[in-house]
Amino acid sequence: MKPFRVRFWHQDEDGREEHMEFNSLEQAKEFYHSMDGMAELKEE
């Protein structure tokens, strides 16, 4: 497991939840900001 995780929700009809893992906080923040408020950033 990588140290940073972004949990996000799909904006389609099912709204399912997924996550992506990142090695650096910078990568995680970049993805998080691209999700326009439909995500949560966590450090494991």
ROLUMRO-816614 format. One record per atom (N, C-alpha, C): residue number from 0; residue in one letter; chain; atom name; x, y, z. Coordinates in steps of 0.02 Angstrom, whole numbers, always signed. Example, Ala and Ser with C-alpha at 12.3 -4.5 7.8 and 13.67 -1.06 7.14 Angstrom:
residues 2
+-----+-----+-------+------+--------+--------+--------+
!   n ! res ! chain ! atom !      x !      y !      z !
+-----+-----+-------+------+--------+--------+--------+
!   0 !   A !     A !    N !   +660 !   -284 !   +390 !
!   0 !   A !     A !   CA !   +615 !   -225 !   +390 !
!   0 !   A !     A !    C !   +660 !   -165 !   +390 !
!   1 !   S !     A !    N !   +642 !   -112 !   +354 !
!   1 !   S !     A !   CA !   +684 !    -53 !   +357 !
!   1 !   S !     A !    C !   +645 !     +2 !   +394 !
+-----+-----+-------+------+--------+--------+--------+
//
This chain:
residues 44
+-----+-----+-------+------+--------+--------+--------+
!   n ! res ! chain ! atom !      x !      y !      z !
+-----+-----+-------+------+--------+--------+--------+
!   0 !   M !     A !    N !    +42 !    -59 !     +0 !
!   0 !   M !     A !   CA !     +0 !     +0 !     +0 !
!   0 !   M !     A !    C !    +45 !    +62 !     +0 !
!   1 !   K !     A !    N !    +26 !   +111 !    -41 !
!   1 !   K !     A !   CA !    +63 !   +173 !    -45 !
!   1 !   K !     A !    C !    +40 !   +220 !    +11 !
!   2 !   P !     A !    N !    +82 !   +268 !    +31 !
!   2 !   P !     A !   CA !    +66 !   +308 !    +90 !
!   2 !   P !     A !    C !     +9 !   +359 !    +83 !
!   3 !   F !     A !    N !     -9 !   +378 !    +22 !
!   3 !   F !     A !   CA !    -62 !   +427 !    +13 !
!   3 !   F !     A !    C !   -119 !   +398 !    -29 !
!   4 !   R !     A !    N !   -179 !   +412 !     -8 !
!   4 !   R !     A !   CA !   -237 !   +383 !    -42 !
!   4 !   R !     A !    C !   -289 !   +438 !    -53 !
!   5 !   V !     A !    N !   -318 !   +438 !   -112 !
!   5 !   V !     A !   CA !   -373 !   +483 !   -127 !
!   5 !   V !     A !    C !   -435 !   +441 !   -141 !
!   6 !   R !     A !    N !   -486 !   +451 !   -100 !
!   6 !   R !     A !   CA !   -550 !   +417 !   -110 !
!   6 !   R !     A !    C !   -594 !   +464 !   -150 !
!   7 !   F !     A !    N !   -626 !   +437 !   -201 !
!   7 !   F !     A !   CA !   -667 !   +479 !   -244 !
!   7 !   F !     A !    C !   -731 !   +444 !   -264 !
!   8 !   W !     A !    N !   -779 !   +484 !   -286 !
!   8 !   W !     A !   CA !   -844 !   +459 !   -305 !
!   8 !   W !     A !    C !   -858 !   +474 !   -378 !
!   9 !   H !     A !    N !   -887 !   +427 !   -412 !
!   9 !   H !     A !   CA !   -904 !   +437 !   -482 !
!   9 !   H !     A !    C !   -965 !   +483 !   -487 !
!  10 !   Q !     A !    N !   -965 !   +525 !   -537 !
!  10 !   Q !     A !   CA !  -1019 !   +573 !   -545 !
!  10 !   Q !     A !    C !  -1075 !   +547 !   -589 !
!  11 !   D !     A !    N !  -1071 !   +484 !   -609 !
!  11 !   D !     A !   CA !  -1125 !   +455 !   -649 !
!  11 !   D !     A !    C !  -1183 !   +433 !   -604 !
!  12 !   E !     A !    N !  -1228 !   +397 !   -631 !
!  12 !   E !     A !   CA !  -1290 !   +380 !   -594 !
!  12 !   E !     A !    C !  -1280 !   +336 !   -533 !
!  13 !   D !     A !    N !  -1227 !   +295 !   -531 !
!  13 !   D !     A !   CA !  -1219 !   +250 !   -473 !
!  13 !   D !     A !    C !  -1179 !   +281 !   -416 !
!  14 !   G !     A !    N !  -1140 !   +332 !   -428 !
!  14 !   G !     A !   CA !  -1102 !   +365 !   -375 !
!  14 !   G !     A !    C !  -1056 !   +320 !   -336 !
!  15 !   R !     A !    N !  -1031 !   +267 !   -367 !
!  15 !   R !     A !   CA !   -989 !   +219 !   -330 !
!  15 !   R !     A !    C !   -923 !   +251 !   -308 !
!  16 !   E !     A !    N !   -894 !   +223 !   -257 !
!  16 !   E !     A !   CA !   -834 !   +248 !   -226 !
!  16 !   E !     A !    C !   -774 !   +206 !   -247 !
!  17 !   E !     A !    N !   -718 !   +240 !   -261 !
!  17 !   E !     A !   CA !   -655 !   +205 !   -276 !
!  17 !   E !     A !    C !   -598 !   +244 !   -243 !
!  18 !   H !     A !    N !   -538 !   +216 !   -248 !
!  18 !   H !     A !   CA !   -481 !   +253 !   -222 !
!  18 !   H !     A !    C !   -420 !   +242 !   -267 !
!  19 !   M !     A !    N !   -375 !   +290 !   -264 !
!  19 !   M !     A !   CA !   -311 !   +285 !   -299 !
!  19 !   M !     A !    C !   -257 !   +297 !   -246 !
!  20 !   E !     A !    N !   -201 !   +262 !   -253 !
!  20 !   E !     A !   CA !   -146 !   +269 !   -206 !
!  20 !   E !     A !    C !    -87 !   +303 !   -240 !
!  21 !   F !     A !    N !    -51 !   +343 !   -201 !
!  21 !   F !     A !   CA !     +5 !   +382 !   -227 !
!  21 !   F !     A !    C !    +65 !   +377 !   -180 !
!  22 !   N !     A !    N !   +125 !   +384 !   -209 !
!  22 !   N !     A !   CA !   +186 !   +382 !   -168 !
!  22 !   N !     A !    C !   +202 !   +450 !   -138 !
!  23 !   S !     A !    N !   +178 !   +504 !   -169 !
!  23 !   S !     A !   CA !   +195 !   +570 !   -143 !
!  23 !   S !     A !    C !   +132 !   +611 !   -131 !
!  24 !   L !     A !    N !   +138 !   +657 !    -84 !
!  24 !   L !     A !   CA !    +83 !   +701 !    -68 !
!  24 !   L !     A !    C !    +68 !   +746 !   -127 !
!  25 !   E !     A !    N !   +118 !   +768 !   -163 !
!  25 !   E !     A !   CA !   +107 !   +811 !   -221 !
!  25 !   E !     A !    C !    +63 !   +777 !   -274 !
!  26 !   Q !     A !    N !    +77 !   +714 !   -289 !
!  26 !   Q !     A !   CA !    +37 !   +676 !   -337 !
!  26 !   Q !     A !    C !    -35 !   +669 !   -312 !
!  27 !   A !     A !    N !    -42 !   +653 !   -248 !
!  27 !   A !     A !   CA !   -109 !   +644 !   -219 !
!  27 !   A !     A !    C !   -148 !   +709 !   -222 !
!  28 !   K !     A !    N !   -116 !   +765 !   -205 !
!  28 !   K !     A !   CA !   -150 !   +830 !   -206 !
!  28 !   K !     A !    C !   -171 !   +849 !   -276 !
!  29 !   E !     A !    N !   -129 !   +835 !   -325 !
!  29 !   E !     A !   CA !   -145 !   +851 !   -395 !
!  29 !   E !     A !    C !   -209 !   +814 !   -416 !
!  30 !   F !     A !    N !   -212 !   +750 !   -401 !
!  30 !   F !     A !   CA !   -271 !   +711 !   -418 !
!  30 !   F !     A !    C !   -332 !   +735 !   -379 !
!  31 !   Y !     A !    N !   -323 !   +747 !   -315 !
!  31 !   Y !     A !   CA !   -377 !   +771 !   -272 !
!  31 !   Y !     A !    C !   -408 !   +835 !   -300 !
!  32 !   H !     A !    N !   -366 !   +883 !   -318 !
!  32 !   H !     A !   CA !   -391 !   +946 !   -344 !
!  32 !   H !     A !    C !   -426 !   +938 !   -412 !
!  33 !   S !     A !    N !   -407 !   +888 !   -449 !
!  33 !   S !     A !   CA !   -438 !   +876 !   -514 !
!  33 !   S !     A !    C !   -509 !   +848 !   -507 !
!  34 !   M !     A !    N !   -527 !   +825 !   -448 !
!  34 !   M !     A !   CA !   -593 !   +794 !   -437 !
!  34 !   M !     A !    C !   -647 !   +844 !   -416 !
!  35 !   D !     A !    N !   -632 !   +907 !   -412 !
!  35 !   D !     A !   CA !   -682 !   +960 !   -398 !
!  35 !   D !     A !    C !   -727 !   +945 !   -338 !
!  36 !   G !     A !    N !   -697 !   +929 !   -282 !
!  36 !   G !     A !   CA !   -736 !   +920 !   -221 !
!  36 !   G !     A !    C !   -769 !   +851 !   -214 !
!  37 !   M !     A !    N !   -759 !   +807 !   -261 !
!  37 !   M !     A !   CA !   -789 !   +740 !   -257 !
!  37 !   M !     A !    C !   -737 !   +689 !   -233 !
!  38 !   A !     A !    N !   -693 !   +710 !   -187 !
!  38 !   A !     A !   CA !   -640 !   +666 !   -164 !
!  38 !   A !     A !    C !   -621 !   +683 !    -91 !
!  39 !   E !     A !    N !   -582 !   +637 !    -63 !
!  39 !   E !     A !   CA !   -557 !   +644 !     +5 !
!  39 !   E !     A !    C !   -484 !   +620 !     +6 !
!  40 !   L !     A !    N !   -440 !   +661 !    +32 !
!  40 !   L !     A !   CA !   -368 !   +645 !    +34 !
!  40 !   L !     A !    C !   -350 !   +617 !   +102 !
!  41 !   K !     A !    N !   -315 !   +560 !   +104 !
!  41 !   K !     A !   CA !   -294 !   +529 !   +167 !
!  41 !   K !     A !    C !   -222 !   +510 !   +164 !
!  42 !   E !     A !    N !   -188 !   +515 !   +222 !
!  42 !   E !     A !   CA !   -120 !   +489 !   +228 !
!  42 !   E !     A !    C !   -123 !   +428 !   +272 !
!  43 !   E !     A !    N !   -100 !   +372 !   +245 !
!  43 !   E !     A !   CA !   -104 !   +308 !   +282 !
!  43 !   E !     A !    C !    -44 !   +301 !   +328 !
+-----+-----+-------+------+--------+--------+--------+
//
